[in-house]
Amino acid sequence: MLGLTALLTASIFFGAAVYINLVEQPARLHLDDRAALAQWVPSYRRAFEMQATLALLSGLLGAAAWGRTGHVLWGMGAAIIILNWPYTLLFVMPVNRKLEATRPEETGEESRSLLKRWGRLHAGRTALGGLAATIFLIAAWLEM
């Protein structure tokens, strides 16, 4: 059950990340610079809370499944979903800080460029979530 719950939480993380990359970010980029930044700030804060929690929970559950079963794929999936934390801190957060420090009257080419960069960096989080969910799915299938 631990492994299946790790799979579930990784899948929710992945689904939310895909939604952001395929729906929310493209829609945001159709807005003018000021509105795009104004939409990004509260959206990011809410998504961060949800995705950070899901990544941590999925990682802990995957590690627990690895400890219980000894099957290394649970550990691999846990490590990959947890990689979202250092990836975000090292690569995404510097962009976030610049975006959050941008005042509405300062929006323009630079803020738009940062928003586009943020979207590309977020795709890395999406990939990590998808890879972790896939590994958890394989681990669950092998245990059947």
N, C-alpha and C positions, 0 to 999 in steps of 0.2 A: 504494500500500500504506500510506503514511503516513496518508492520509485515512481509510481503512477502519479502521485501528487507532485513530485518534482517535474514530471513530464507535463502535467496540467499547468503548473505555474510558469514553466518555461514557454509553453505554447501560448499562454495569455500574454506574456511579455513580448513574444515574437509577433503575435497578431497586432498588439498595440503599436509596436515599432513599425510594422509594415503599413498600418493605417497612417501613421504620421508621415512616412516617406512617400506613399502613393496618393494620399488624399489631402491631408492637412497642409503639408509643406507646399505642394504645387498651388493649392488654393491661396495660401498666404502670399506667395510670390506674384499672384495676379493683383494684389492690392498695391496702392501707392506706398512709398517708402515709410511714411509716418504710420499709416494704418497697419502695415505689415509688422513693424516693430511693436506697435501697441498690441497687436494680437499675439505675437510670439511670447512676450513677457509672461502674462498669466498662464498661457497654455503650457509653456515650458515648465513653470513652477509646479503646476498640477501633474503634468506627465512625469516629471522627475520623481515626485513622491511615490507615484504608483509604480513606475518601472524600477526604481531603486529597491523598493520593498519586494517586488516580485523576483528580482534577480537574487537578492539576499536569501529570500525564503526558498527559492528553487535550488540555490547552491547548497544551503544547509540540508534540505531534504535529499538532494542527490548524494551528498557526502554521507548522510545517515544510511541511505540505501546501499551505498558502497560498503560501509562498515558492517552492515547487517548481512549482506549477501557475499561480499568479497569480490563481486564482479566489477572489474576495472572500468567498464564503460560508464557506470554510475559516477565514479570519481572523475572521469574525463569530462562528462557533461557538466558536473558541478563546477569544475575548474573553469570551463569555458563560459558558463553563464556568469560566474563571479568575475571573470575578466572584464565585464562591463564596468565594474567599479574603477579599476585603475585606468582603463581606456578613457572613461569619462573624465576622471580627474586630470589625466595627463594631456589629453588632446581636445576634449570638448569644452571643459571648464574655462580655459583661457578665452575661447571665443564667446562663451556665455557671459563672462565678466565684461568683455568689451561691449557686447550688445546691451547688457543691463545698465552699463554706465552711459549709454548714449541717450541724451535728452531728446525729446520729440523734435525740437527745433534744429537738432543736429543731424537728422536723418538725411540720407542721400546715397550717393554712389558707394561710399564706404560701408554704411550699414546694410545696404542691399547685398554687397559682396560678402559681408560677414554672415548674413542670413543664408546665402547660397552655400557658403563653406560649412556652416552649421548643418545644413541638410546632408551634405556629402559625408560629414563626420558621423551624423546620426545613422547613416546607412551602415556604418561599421558596427554600430550597436545592434542594428537589425540582423546583420550577418551572424554576429556572435549568438544572438538569441535563436536564430534558425538552426545554427549548427548544434547548439546545446539541445534543443528540442529534438532534433533528428537523432542525436546520439542517445538521448533518453528513450526515444521510441524504439530504437534498435535494441537497447538493453532490455526494455520491457518485453519486446517480441522474443528475444532469446530466452527469457525466463518462463515463457508460456509452455 
